[in-house]
Amino acid sequence: MAAVSAQDEAGKTYVTRYRYTTDFPDASNSSGVLSKEPEKLNPLNFSNIDTDFDYPTTPVMYGRTTVVHGNFTTPDDIDSQEEYTFYTAKTNMVTATSVVKNNGTNYYPFLSASGSIGLVQTKNAVTVDIGLLGQVKSIRKLNKRGTPEFTTTFTYGNTLSNVDNVANQAVFVESVLTSEFLGVDNTKPTDAYYNLNWTTKRYLPTVMQSMTTTSNNISATTTNGRYDFLSGSLLETSLRNSLGDAYRSRQVPAYTLYPGMGPQNLSPGNQHMLTQIAATYTYKDNGTSAPTVLGAGIQTWNNSWPTSYRRYDAASDAYGPRRAPASLFGASTARSSGSPRT
């Protein structure tokens, strides 16, 4: 898309233009990137990406897009603009290494003392880290003079810290082991040759680690902390403002306090309610001293509700029990297992 224009009832025209060029000094070059060149172009710089199964074939992905608003009665007649930068395809997003353990010169006893095996051992390791494709790097808002007024930058990583301290969360690994018979030495029929090939492929996750917002030279950084290992939910975040004050928020999953809400693979009777929250806390970090609790919220859970509920009685200015409302069928109303109780 190049531009969008709109006209109000008074006949005034408003225009939004899109630019897909790189930043200075090469502002005339397109920021568009393809992961693989079409075969009809007969690329001179042939890359392993073109034959790599794990590297996706992407459409044109723009590393920088500028959105400009104005009337454009003259080239400089603009009101404001936003700049967006994105991660595009890089050759190091998929890497592969191959190590030959034995080249066939090492022999091992085979069947009898008169026979042996010539073994070629190869270990291949592939790392797939393509989660950054299309992720936003930064967002900038500029005024009509081109001066930045608001900037947000993002950082990403491949590691998820969790409260259980389990390594390699969200990392998927697959391996293939093949054994290939190459043949027998004609001069010594008791000798055989094999090729042993072991390939391991690791798929890395991509998670946002932090976000920094700057406005009028005042910055604040939000950092994602620890995650829940079972659900993958973010449980801890921290905020550091321009004064250097650090604040932290923490959530406690309900299943860690109520075993019956835990995963069903541990017990068939569990409800597998892993995302429900039982408590939230807000702290102010004090360096090496214990953090100060600024606020807390608690929600209790129950799977066996009584037939009476609390209600406020204005006459006594107190809460007391009341009977549960009757259902349409004359039985007392029952709530589903795991409903919150406040």
N, C-alpha and C positions, 0 to 999 in steps of 0.2 A: 504494500500500500504506500502510495506517495503522498496523498493529501486527502483531507476531508474538509468540506466547507459547508457552512450553514448560514441562513439568512433570517433575520428577525422580521417582525411585522413592519418595522420602520425602514426596511431595506438595507440595514447594516449587515455586512458580511463578516463572519468569523471563520478563520481558517486554521487548521491544524496540519502541519507538515511533518513528515517522517524522513529522517536522514539515517542512512546506514553506512556511514563512512567511519574510518579510523580517526583517532585523535591527531592533533598536530605533532610533527610537521608533515605527516602524510594524510592530511584530511581529505584528499581527493581519492584515496583508495578505499575500496569497499571493505567492510569488516566481515563480510560473509565467508564462511568456511565450510568445506565439504570434507567428510571423513574419507571418502574414496572418490577418485576421479573417474568419470565415465570411460569405459574402454575405448570408445570411438575417438577420444582425444589422444590416444597413444601416448600416455604420460612418459616424459623422459626420466623423471625422478621416481622410479618405481620403488614403492615402499612395501614392507611386509604387511602393512595394514590392508593392502588391496587383496591379499589372500588369507587374512586372518579371520577365522570363523567367528571368534568372540568379539570382534570389533564391529559395532553396528554400522549399517549404511544409513547415514543421516541425510536429511534434506539440507538446504542451505541454512546454516545457523549463524546469526549475526552476533559478533562479539561486542558491538557497540551500536546502540540505537538512540537517536536524539529526537525528541518530540518537541516541536516548536509551535507556540500559539501566537497569533497576531492577526493583523489586517492585511499586511504585506502590500500596502500601497507603494512602499519602497522596500528594497531588500532588508533594510534595518528596522522596518516597522513591525516589531515583535513586542509581545507583552511578557512572556515568560517561556522557559524551556526546561525540559527534564532530560537527563541523560541516564541511560541504563546500560550497564556492561554485564556480559554473561561469559560463562566458561564455554569454550568450543573445543573441538576435537584436537587432541594432542597425541603424538606417537607413543608417549610413555604411559598412556592409559592402559595399554595391554602390553605386558612384558613377558618374555619367555627365555629361559636359560636351559642349556642341555649340558650335562656332564657325563662323560664316558668313564665308567668305573674300570672296566677291563676291555681291552681291544681284541680279545680272542687269543692272545698269547699265553694267558694263564689257563692251565689245564687242571682238571679235577678227576679223581678216580671214577671210572664208569664201568659198571658191570663186573669187571675183573681187573686184575693188576695189569693186564695187557691192553686195556682200553682206557680212554679218557675223553673228557668233554672240553672243547674249546668254547668258552663262554664270553659273549660280548654283553656287558651290562651298561645300560644308558638310563640316566635319571633326568627327566624333564620336569621343569617347574614353570607353571604359567600363572600369572597374577592378573586378574581382571578388575580394573578400577575405573569404571566408566560412569559412575554415579554423578560425577560433576557436570556431565554434558547437559547444557541448558540451564544450570543453576545460576542464579543472579549473583554477581560480584558486588556491585555497588549501585546506588541510586542517588542522583544529585538533582537538586532543584536550583535553577539559576534565575536571576532577574533579567530584565530586558538589557542590562549592560553586560550580562555574562558573568556576573559575580555570584559565586555559590552562596545560597542562603540556607540550604538544608542538605546534609549528606548522610547516607546510611551505607555502611560497608559490612560485608558478611565474610566469615571464615568457616571453613569446613574441615572435617577430619574423618578418619576411618576407624576410630576407636570409641566404643561406648563404655563408659564407666558405670558399673552397677553396684547396688547396695550389697550384693552377695560376693563381690570381688571375683567374679568368674571371668576369665580371660576369653577374648575372641567372640564376644557377643555379636550376633548377626553376621558372622563370617561363615560362608558356606564353602565347604571343601569337598571335592570329588576326585577320586583316583582310579586309574586303570592300570592293570598289570598284565602284560602280554608276554607269552613265551613262544618264539618262532623257531622251528627246526630249519636250519640252513642247509644241511646236507652232511655227507660222510666223505672223509678223505679217501680218494681212490687208491692211494698208495698204502693206506693203513685203514682198512674197513672197520676196524674196531673203534676208531675215533669219530666222534660226532661233534657238530658245531651248532650252537644255539645263540639266539639273540633274545636277551631279556630286557624288556622295555617297560619302565615305570614312569607314568605321567601323573602329576598332581596339579590340580587346578584350584586356585583360591579366588573366590569372589568377595571383594571387600565392600562393606557398606559405606555410604556417604551420609554423614550427619552434620547439621549445622552446629558449630561449636560456640560461636559468639556473634553478636550484632552490635555495632557501634554507631550511635547516632550523634551527629554534630550539628548544632545550630547556633549561629552567632558566637562561634569559638567556644561553645559550651558542649562538652561531650559526656555521654553516658554509655556504658558498655554492659550489655546483658550476656551472661555466659551460661550455657546449658551445662549442668553438672551430671548427676548420676541418674541412671535409668532403672526401671524395674526389669529384672531378667526375664520373667515369664511373659509379661504383656508388652514389654518394650515402651511403656509409658514413661514420659519424663517426670521425675519425682523431685529434683532439686534444681533450682536456678539461682543465680546471684546477679546483683546489680551494683555497679560502681559508678558513682556520679562524678561530676567535674571537680568536686571538693575532695575526692578520695575516699568518701564514705562508702562502705560496703554493706549491702543488705542481702539476705539470703532467705529464700522460701523453700519449704519442704512439705511434701505430702506423704501420708502414710496409707498404703493400700489396706483396705478392710480385711482382705484375706489373710494378712499377716497377724491380725488380732482375732479373727474368727475362723478357725480351721475349717468349718463346714462350708465356707465360701471359696476354698482353695481349688486347685486343679483336680479334675476328675481322674487323671491318671494316677494320682496318689490314693484316691478312694472313690469308688463308683458313686457313693452317696453325696459327694461334694457337688456344689452348685456351679463351679467354674466361673465365679464372679470375680474376675481379676482386675477390672478397671475401676471398681467402686472405691471411693475414698472414705476413710474413717476419721482422719484428722489432718489439719493444715496448720503450719507454724510459719511465723515470720520473725527473723532475727536481725539484729544489727551486730556485725562482726566487730570485735574489739582487739584485733591483733592476736597476741598470744594469750589474752585473757578469755574467759568464757564468754560466749555471745550473749547479748541481751535479748530476751524474748519480748517482741513488740506486740504480738497478737497471736491468737490461737483459735481454732474452730474445731468442734468435735461433732460427729454424727454417729449415733449408735445404730446397730443393726440387730434384727431378731428374726428368727424363722418360726416362732411360736407366739402368736399374738393373743393376749387375753381378750375376754369379752367386754371389757370396760376400757374406756379411754379417758385421758385427762382433759378437762375443760376449765375455762376461767369462770369463776362465779363472782359477779360484781358485788353482790351483797356482802360476801365475806372477804372480798379482795384476795382470793386464794384459788389455787387450782385443785380440783377434786375429780373423782372418777364419775363417769357416766356410762350407761349401757350402750353397747354398739348398736347401730341402727339395724333393724330387721331387713332381711332381703325380701325380694318379691315372692320367694317361695316359703317364707316364714322362718327360715333358719338364720342364724346370726351371720353377719358378713365376715368373711375371712379374707385376709390379704395374702398375696402370693409370698412364697418363701423368699427371704432375703430383702424384703421391703425395708426402707429406712424408718427409723423410729426417732422422733425428735422430742 
